[in-house]
């Protein structure tokens, strides 16, 4: 397709905003992917091009979080492997089942999740909450498997759901949970980008340019998260869930 200045003016600022949100609370794809669609890209090209800009931005967040010591690499590596395997299974499942099944589940699950986030103290947890390493690892692997499968099947909200699972169920500190979620997201983005590149669905010029804006957004979001922690993450997660709910309703109405 022919790219115009208007295409870049629509996509780049929204990708920067998506990167900012993603670094703090996950779910940046709920902003960046629609940006490509609004700009007129066909759906497959939008998904493929969004992967390259998301990959660029997430790489910056992972690097910064690693420097700050927020990523326990031994655990993160295990969760990455589990999520990648589950994502492949989810993608295969997508070929067999209708996404409509999960769309209606989300209508009930998202408001309940938002209420949980509003009331939970999990985001205030600076240290582990007494679970053994084995229990934390088992729960984290289960969460990575389920959410990794979700990423392969449908995708939106993966980072946010993983943060919630690791803080609420595995009782991990917020900073480590966010660090691990970014490492998992980076790995799944690489996997998806390879597939999209091989299929010729990535518009490199637009994706790389938007990715530079995404880098800026991710960097600013990572700085805010480092300074604000729970104060920054909690309201941002609620906003992401509300946007996700609105988008789900919109998809049903438009269908």
N, C-alpha and C positions, 0 to 999 in steps of 0.2 A: 504494500500500500504506500501511497505518497504521504510523506511526513511534512507537516507545515509547522510554522512557528507556534500556531495555536495549540498543536498537539503537545509540544514541549511545555507551553505555559500552563496547560491543564495538568499534565502528568507530574512534572518535576516538583512543584510545591506540595502536592498531595503525597507523593512518595516520601518527601522529607518529613511530613507530618506523620505518616505511617511508621517511618523508622523511629521517630521520637517516641511514639506510643509503644512500639514493639520493645524498645530497650527497657522501658519502665515496667510494662505489664504484659507484654505479649499481645498478639492479635493485630499487629500492624497491617497484615494482609487484608483485613476488613476495610482498610482505607486505601491501600495502594492498588490492589487488584481492580476495584471499581474505577479507579482513576484511568486506567488503561481502557476500560470498557467505555467510559464516558467520552474518552478521546476518539473513539470510533474503531478501535482495534477489534478484529474478530476474536471470539472467546479463546480459541486455542493459542492465538498469537499473544493475547493479553496474559494468559496464564504463563506461557513460556517466557515472555519478556519480563514479567513481574519476578520470575525466579532469579534472573540475573541481577536485577536491582536489589532484591531482597538478600541475595547471597552477599553482595558487596557490603550492604549496610550491616548485616548480622555479623560479618567477619570483624568489623570494627568493634562491635559490642563484645564479642567473644574475646578479642585481644585485650580490651580494656578490663573486662571482668577477670580475665586470667592474670593480668598484671596486679590487680587488686586482691587476688587470692580468693575469689568467689567461686572458682570452679574446682571441686575435688575430682581430679582427673581420673582416678581409678574407678570411682563410681560412675562418672560421666561416660567413660569409654564403654562400660557394660551397658548402660542405658542406651547409648547410641546404637550399639550392635542390635539390641533387642528392638528398638524403634524402627531401624532400617528393615529388619526381617518382617516385622509386623506391618510396616507400610506396604511392602511388596504384597503381602497377603491381603491387605485392605484393598489395594488396587485391583487384585484379581476378583475380590468379592464385589467390587463395584460393577464388574461386567455381568454379574449374575442377579443382583438385587437393584431395586429402584431406590434412588436417593430420597424419594418421597417418604419412605418409611422413617428415615432418620430426621427428616424435616419436621414431622409432626411430634416426634419425641423431643426435639429441641424446643418446640413451643412451650412444653411443660417444664423442661429442665432448665432453661435459661433464667426465667424469673426466680425459680427456687435457688439457683446458683447465686444470683445477684443478692438475694436475701441472706444467704449464707455468708457471702463476702462482707456484707454490711455488718453482720453481727459477730463474725469470728474474730478471735484474737490471734489467729495464726500469723498474720502479717506483722505482728509485733514481736515475734519470736526471733531473738538474736542468736540463741544457742539451740542445740538439739534438745528434745523434750523427753529424754529418758529411754527411748527405744534402743534396743541393741543394734549393732551394725548389721547383723544378719536380718533382723526384722525390717530395718530401714531399706536394706538392699532388696529384699523380697518384695516389699510393697512398691518400691520404686520401679522395679522391673515389671511388675504387673501393670503399673500405671503407664510405663513406657510402651508396653505391648498394646494395651487398649487404645491409648491416645495415638501411638504410631499407626495402628490400623485405621483409626479415624482419619489421620493425615492422608493415608493412601486412598481411603474411600471417598472422603469429602474435603477435609482440609482446614477450613476456616476455624480460628480460635484455638489451634493446637497448642501454641505457646502458653496461652492463658490457662487452658485446662491442665496442662502439665505443671505449671506453677501451683495451681490450686491443689492438685493431687499430692505434690511433694510436700507442701506446707501443711495441708490439712490431714492427710492420711499417713504419710511417711514421717511427719513431724520434723521436717528439716527446717533449718533457719531460712528466712526469706531470701537472703542474698545468695546462699548456695543453691536454693531451688531455682532462682532466676538464672544463675550462671549455668546450671545443668540444662535448663530448658533451652538456653541459647545455643549450647553445644549440640544438643539434639536437633534443633532447628537448622543449624548450619549444615549438619550431615545430611538431613533429609532434603534440604535445598540443593546440595551438590548432586545428590542422586536424581532428583527430579529434573535439574537443569541438563544433565547429560542426556536424559531421555528426550527432552524438548529440543535440544540442539541437534540430535540425530534425526529428529523428525522435521527439522527446518522450521520450527515454530517460534524462533527467537529473533526479534528485530534488534540487532546488536547496537546500532548507533543510539537508538532511543533508550534501550535498557542500560547501557553504560553511562549515558548522560544522566538519566534519572538515578542511577546507582550512586553517582557522586553526590547528589542531593540527599539520597538515603543515608550515605555515610555521615553527612553533616547532622541529619536528624538523629541517627543512632548515637552519635557521639554526645550530642547535647542531652539526649535521654539518659544515657549511661551516667553522665555527670550528675544529673538531677537525682537519679536513683541512688547513687553513691552518697549524696548529701541528705536526701530525704527519706530513703528506705520505705517504711510502711506508710508514712505520710504521703509520699508520692505515688506508691503502687496501688493502695487500696481504692482511692477514688477513680484512678485510671482504669483499673480492672472493671469496676462497676460501669463506667462509661462504655468500655469495650463490649461488655455483655449486653448493654442496652442497645448499642448499635447493631450487634449481632442479631438480637431479637427483632429489631425493626427490619433488618435486611431479610430475615427468614419470613416474616409476615409479608413483606413486599414480594418475595419470590413466589409465595403461595398465591397472592392476589393476581400477580402478573401471569401466572400459569393458567 
